Amino acid sequence: MGLEDKDIVALSGGHTLGRCHKERSGYEGPWTKTPLIFDNSYFKELLIGEQEGLIQLPSDKALLQDPIFSKYVHLYAKDENAFFADYAEAHLKLSELGDVLGLIQ
């Protein structure tokens, strides 16, 4: 689809906002302690591991299992500005992809 490993990890960082809703996903709870603030806390929380009151989906945990993805998780946990720059770039790429599957009617 035109996205690189770095883009996938950066876009996953969008989970820093909001929460899971049981009726939509089967999971309930926020990913971070500050779900209304866009920052790099998703990556910091991911490195800490499971904590009471916070959610980590199997797809979140998979970012740590893959050595290439994990490299970016560690980078973004340490360097918020790198996350912001890479997220902006990845979000633009995703937006410019449009409806490549022809699902929008």
Backbone as ProteinMPNN parsed JSONL, in Angstrom:
{"seq_chain_A": "MGLEDKDIVALSGGHTLGRCHKERSGYEGPWTKTPLIFDNSYFKELLIGEQEGLIQLPSDKALLQDPIFSKYVHLYAKDENAFFADYAEAHLKLSELGDVLGLIQ", "coords_chain_A": {"N_chain_A": [[0.815, -1.205, 0.0], [2.151, 1.134, 0.048], [3.104, 2.027, 2.458], [5.669, 2.139, 4.906], [7.568, 0.215, 7.343], [8.202, 1.975, 9.439], [6.138, 3.827, 9.152], [3.867, 2.321, 9.831], [4.309, 1.821, 12.559], [4.447, 4.456, 13.552], [1.838, 5.374, 12.919], [0.393, 3.667, 14.552], [0.868, 4.856, 16.929], [-1.132, 6.684, 17.115], [-2.919, 5.677, 18.868], [-2.426, 6.868, 21.203], [-4.331, 8.672, 21.685], [-7.677, 8.6, 22.869], [-9.708, 5.616, 23.393], [-10.436, 2.087, 23.732], [-13.558, 0.614, 22.873], [-15.819, -1.55, 24.177], [-18.138, -2.474, 22.841], [-17.48, -2.108, 20.224], [-15.006, -3.281, 19.692], [-14.555, -5.352, 21.422], [-12.806, -4.973, 23.421], [-11.969, -2.932, 26.259], [-11.119, 0.265, 27.451], [-8.537, 2.825, 27.95], [-5.437, 3.479, 26.172], [-3.463, 4.957, 27.263], [-2.56, 6.97, 30.169], [-3.324, 9.516, 29.79], [-5.536, 10.067, 27.787], [-6.536, 12.14, 26.235], [-4.575, 13.698, 25.244], [-2.256, 14.32, 22.733], [0.641, 12.759, 22.426], [3.792, 11.103, 23.058], [3.176, 9.081, 24.811], [1.871, 6.62, 24.416], [3.847, 4.897, 23.395], [5.671, 4.868, 25.491], [4.114, 3.703, 27.527], [3.669, 1.241, 26.346], [6.207, 0.09, 26.439], [6.514, -0.186, 29.173], [4.737, -2.181, 29.774], [1.896, -4.335, 30.531], [-0.581, -2.71, 32.462], [-2.713, -2.028, 35.212], [-5.878, -0.809, 34.373], [-5.167, 0.179, 31.907], [-5.139, -0.53, 28.392], [-3.719, -2.987, 26.254], [-3.595, -4.097, 23.151], [-3.397, -7.169, 21.211], [-2.265, -6.44, 18.744], [-0.854, -4.16, 19.445], [1.095, -5.17, 21.208], [2.465, -6.743, 19.42], [4.097, -4.977, 18.121], [6.339, -4.844, 19.65], [7.432, -7.322, 19.389], [8.426, -7.671, 16.849], [11.554, -7.074, 15.45], [12.222, -4.828, 13.834], [9.976, -3.121, 14.004], [10.034, -2.778, 16.782], [12.325, -1.296, 17.159], [11.511, 1.243, 16.341], [9.471, 1.745, 18.201], [10.963, 2.02, 20.566], [12.515, 4.249, 19.829], [10.517, 6.254, 19.487], [9.422, 6.326, 22.051], [11.461, 7.493, 23.417], [11.991, 9.847, 21.998], [9.975, 12.283, 21.437], [9.64, 14.285, 19.492], [10.613, 13.061, 17.173], [8.657, 11.103, 16.86], [6.392, 12.779, 16.412], [7.12, 14.008, 13.955], [7.418, 11.778, 12.229], [4.877, 10.657, 12.449], [3.26, 12.644, 11.323], [4.177, 12.588, 8.667], [3.534, 9.922, 7.965], [0.764, 9.931, 8.301], [-0.011, 11.718, 6.336], [0.793, 10.261, 4.055], [-0.972, 8.075, 4.28], [-3.425, 9.375, 4.05], [-3.226, 10.318, 1.438], [-3.335, 8.002, 0.001], [-5.934, 7.39, -0.518], [-8.865, 5.749, -1.709], [-7.869, 2.968, -2.257], [-8.774, 0.382, -2.399], [-11.271, 0.547, -3.44], [-13.566, 0.789, -1.866], [-15.11, 2.87, -1.009], [-18.191, 4.329, -1.621]], "CA_chain_A": [[0.0, 0.0, 0.0], [2.996, 2.316, 0.04], [3.543, 2.387, 3.805], [6.858, 1.432, 5.379], [7.505, -0.226, 8.745], [8.2, 3.183, 10.274], [4.806, 4.427, 9.057], [2.938, 1.479, 10.588], [4.537, 2.07, 13.988], [4.054, 5.838, 13.844], [0.375, 5.452, 12.902], [-0.082, 2.981, 15.756], [0.964, 5.847, 17.999], [-2.405, 7.386, 17.214], [-3.617, 5.128, 20.019], [-2.194, 7.737, 22.351], [-5.619, 9.35, 21.883], [-8.887, 7.8, 22.928], [-9.818, 4.373, 24.134], [-11.19, 0.996, 23.118], [-14.948, 0.509, 23.298], [-16.155, -2.974, 24.158], [-19.167, -2.779, 21.85], [-16.902, -2.014, 18.876], [-13.803, -4.101, 19.507], [-14.453, -6.425, 22.408], [-11.86, -4.516, 24.441], [-12.42, -1.721, 26.937], [-10.135, 1.03, 28.199], [-7.581, 3.681, 27.235], [-4.065, 2.98, 26.006], [-2.566, 5.795, 28.068], [-3.155, 7.639, 31.324], [-3.779, 10.841, 29.341], [-6.069, 9.756, 26.463], [-6.972, 13.333, 25.512], [-3.373, 14.451, 24.877], [-1.456, 13.676, 21.692], [2.057, 12.773, 22.785], [4.418, 9.79, 22.824], [2.938, 8.213, 25.968], [1.511, 5.271, 23.958], [5.077, 4.11, 23.269], [6.218, 4.701, 26.841], [3.271, 2.723, 28.218], [3.9, -0.05, 25.699], [7.471, -0.442, 26.958], [6.332, -0.553, 30.584], [3.993, -3.445, 29.813], [0.512, -4.261, 30.976], [-0.833, -2.011, 33.712], [-4.126, -1.978, 35.555], [-6.601, 0.357, 33.867], [-4.757, 0.503, 30.541], [-5.305, -1.63, 27.445], [-2.716, -3.274, 25.227], [-4.14, -5.087, 22.234], [-2.383, -8.033, 20.593], [-1.565, -5.695, 17.685], [0.093, -3.255, 20.109], [2.192, -5.989, 21.712], [3.229, -7.245, 18.27], [5.102, -3.973, 17.759], [7.554, -5.133, 20.42], [7.948, -8.64, 19.015], [9.142, -7.549, 15.581], [12.746, -6.261, 15.734], [12.208, -3.542, 13.12], [8.956, -2.294, 14.653], [10.475, -2.49, 18.136], [13.315, -0.215, 17.074], [10.776, 2.511, 16.283], [8.79, 1.927, 19.484], [11.96, 2.56, 21.49], [12.854, 5.604, 19.388], [9.414, 7.178, 19.763], [9.285, 6.469, 23.505], [12.555, 8.36, 23.855], [12.07, 11.097, 21.239], [8.624, 12.695, 21.038], [9.695, 15.048, 18.242], [10.748, 12.091, 16.074], [7.313, 10.549, 16.683], [5.534, 13.785, 15.78], [7.526, 14.184, 12.545], [7.114, 10.558, 11.477], [3.425, 10.494, 12.425], [2.728, 13.593, 10.335], [4.532, 12.062, 7.35], [2.768, 8.693, 7.732], [-0.651, 10.29, 8.189], [-0.155, 12.298, 4.999], [0.847, 9.137, 3.107], [-2.214, 7.32, 4.399], [-4.493, 10.213, 3.492], [-3.056, 10.431, -0.009], [-3.614, 6.718, -0.627], [-7.317, 7.395, -0.98], [-9.638, 4.512, -1.654], [-7.159, 2.036, -3.153], [-9.519, -0.867, -2.495], [-12.559, 0.795, -4.069], [-14.625, 0.498, -0.899], [-15.942, 4.057, -0.781], [-19.204, 4.461, -2.685]], "C_chain_A": [[0.854, 1.263, 0.0], [3.448, 2.772, 1.409], [4.729, 1.526, 4.2], [6.658, 1.017, 6.839], [7.399, 0.967, 9.688], [6.817, 3.813, 10.295], [3.79, 3.649, 9.887], [3.078, 1.743, 12.085], [4.091, 3.48, 14.359], [2.53, 5.97, 13.886], [-0.238, 4.731, 14.097], [-0.046, 3.916, 16.96], [-0.262, 6.726, 18.115], [-3.248, 6.875, 18.368], [-3.33, 5.924, 21.28], [-3.459, 8.531, 22.674], [-6.737, 8.328, 22.002], [-8.758, 6.506, 23.697], [-10.521, 3.331, 23.294], [-12.6, 0.998, 23.699], [-15.4, -0.935, 23.098], [-17.155, -3.332, 23.065], [-18.63, -2.728, 20.414], [-15.766, -3.017, 18.646], [-13.717, -5.325, 20.418], [-13.489, -6.094, 23.536], [-12.358, -3.203, 25.023], [-11.245, -1.044, 27.629], [-9.216, 1.863, 27.329], [-6.211, 3.005, 27.123], [-3.093, 3.73, 26.918], [-3.322, 6.409, 29.243], [-3.706, 9.009, 30.962], [-4.367, 10.717, 27.927], [-6.607, 10.951, 25.674], [-5.799, 14.19, 25.047], [-2.582, 13.656, 23.845], [0.016, 13.858, 22.031], [2.628, 11.376, 22.537], [4.159, 8.799, 23.965], [2.507, 6.797, 25.576], [2.745, 4.377, 23.912], [5.72, 3.872, 24.631], [5.442, 3.643, 27.608], [3.491, 1.319, 27.645], [5.173, -0.705, 26.234], [7.374, -0.854, 28.42], [5.65, -1.914, 30.683], [2.598, -3.238, 30.358], [0.417, -3.608, 32.341], [-2.333, -1.983, 33.963], [-4.744, -0.682, 35.034], [-6.225, 0.768, 32.462], [-4.864, -0.742, 29.663], [-4.07, -1.765, 26.557], [-3.268, -4.409, 24.386], [-3.03, -5.996, 21.714], [-1.595, -7.308, 19.492], [-0.572, -4.696, 18.265], [1.33, -4.04, 20.555], [3.073, -6.519, 20.577], [4.304, -6.256, 17.834], [6.421, -4.217, 18.495], [8.2, -6.45, 20.006], [8.743, -8.607, 17.718], [10.35, -6.637, 15.791], [12.761, -4.905, 15.029], [11.186, -2.605, 13.747], [9.428, -1.855, 16.04], [11.486, -1.347, 18.171], [12.615, 1.151, 17.077], [10.001, 2.777, 17.566], [9.754, 2.553, 20.484], [12.349, 3.993, 21.118], [11.766, 6.593, 19.782], [9.167, 7.361, 21.255], [10.31, 7.457, 24.041], [12.476, 9.755, 23.238], [10.699, 11.482, 20.681], [8.626, 13.467, 19.717], [9.859, 14.138, 17.03], [9.391, 11.448, 15.796], [6.409, 11.537, 15.963], [5.852, 13.927, 14.289], [7.136, 12.963, 11.715], [5.611, 10.31, 11.397], [2.819, 11.406, 11.359], [2.984, 13.087, 8.913], [3.686, 10.827, 6.999], [1.284, 8.99, 7.55], [-0.93, 10.907, 6.822], [-0.147, 11.197, 3.94], [-0.475, 8.377, 3.096], [-3.373, 8.093, 3.779], [-4.43, 10.287, 1.974], [-3.304, 9.115, -0.742], [-5.033, 6.68, -1.179], [-7.953, 6.033, -0.826], [-9.044, 3.488, -2.609], [-7.906, 0.716, -3.339], [-10.89, -0.693, -3.14], [-13.745, 0.527, -3.165], [-15.564, 1.682, -0.653], [-16.9, 4.219, -1.946], [-19.868, 5.803, -2.624]], "O_chain_A": [[0.308, 2.366, -0.045], [4.111, 3.803, 1.524], [4.791, 0.341, 3.873], [5.691, 1.425, 7.482], [6.598, 0.961, 10.623], [6.366, 4.284, 11.34], [2.952, 4.242, 10.567], [2.08, 1.874, 12.794], [3.426, 3.671, 15.377], [1.99, 6.608, 14.789], [-1.282, 5.146, 14.599], [-0.838, 3.777, 17.893], [-0.422, 7.44, 19.104], [-4.183, 7.547, 18.804], [-3.937, 5.673, 22.321], [-3.635, 9.004, 23.796], [-6.735, 7.31, 21.31], [-7.86, 6.315, 24.516], [-11.129, 3.646, 22.271], [-12.806, 1.339, 24.864], [-15.364, -1.465, 21.987], [-17.032, -4.381, 22.432], [-19.263, -3.249, 19.496], [-15.594, -3.532, 17.541], [-12.899, -6.219, 20.199], [-13.37, -6.852, 24.498], [-13.078, -2.453, 24.364], [-10.463, -1.702, 28.316], [-9.121, 1.644, 26.122], [-5.884, 2.089, 27.877], [-2.043, 3.209, 27.294], [-4.551, 6.374, 29.302], [-4.466, 9.6, 31.73], [-3.768, 11.206, 26.97], [-7.087, 10.781, 24.553], [-5.999, 15.282, 24.517], [-2.276, 12.481, 24.046], [0.564, 14.956, 21.937], [1.994, 10.559, 21.868], [4.85, 7.785, 24.071], [2.754, 5.857, 26.332], [2.693, 3.225, 24.343], [6.253, 2.793, 24.89], [6.033, 2.786, 28.264], [3.496, 0.333, 28.382], [5.208, -1.915, 26.455], [8.072, -1.768, 28.857], [5.956, -2.704, 31.576], [2.173, -2.111, 30.612], [1.2, -3.891, 33.249], [-3.125, -1.921, 33.023], [-4.198, 0.403, 35.233], [-6.89, 1.619, 31.871], [-4.698, -1.865, 30.138], [-3.461, -0.77, 26.165], [-3.391, -5.542, 24.853], [-1.855, -5.635, 21.77], [-0.397, -7.538, 19.332], [0.45, -4.412, 17.64], [2.463, -3.627, 20.309], [4.275, -6.717, 20.754], [5.31, -6.65, 17.245], [7.488, -3.837, 18.013], [9.388, -6.664, 20.249], [9.636, -9.43, 17.515], [10.181, -5.516, 16.271], [13.269, -3.931, 15.584], [11.479, -1.435, 13.995], [9.244, -0.701, 16.426], [11.496, -0.538, 19.099], [13.068, 2.091, 17.73], [9.885, 3.93, 17.981], [9.401, 3.51, 21.173], [12.494, 4.847, 21.993], [12.056, 7.649, 20.345], [8.747, 8.436, 21.683], [10.048, 8.172, 25.009], [12.851, 10.737, 23.878], [10.318, 11.058, 19.59], [7.708, 13.315, 18.912], [9.3, 14.417, 15.97], [9.013, 11.267, 14.639], [5.731, 11.169, 15.004], [4.943, 13.961, 13.46], [6.586, 13.101, 10.623], [5.12, 9.808, 10.386], [1.963, 10.979, 10.584], [2.101, 13.155, 8.058], [3.188, 10.704, 5.881], [0.624, 8.359, 6.724], [-1.972, 10.644, 6.221], [-0.981, 11.197, 3.034], [-1.024, 8.075, 2.036], [-4.201, 7.523, 3.069], [-5.462, 10.315, 1.303], [-3.466, 9.104, -1.962], [-5.302, 6.021, -2.183], [-7.616, 5.266, 0.077], [-9.636, 3.174, -3.642], [-7.692, 0.014, -4.327], [-11.598, -1.676, -3.363], [-14.802, 0.092, -3.624], [-16.675, 1.511, -0.15], [-16.491, 4.244, -3.107], [-20.744, 6.096, -3.436]]}, "name": "protein", "num_of_chains": 1, "seq": "MGLEDKDIVALSGGHTLGRCHKERSGYEGPWTKTPLIFDNSYFKELLIGEQEGLIQLPSDKALLQDPIFSKYVHLYAKDENAFFADYAEAHLKLSELGDVLGLIQ"}
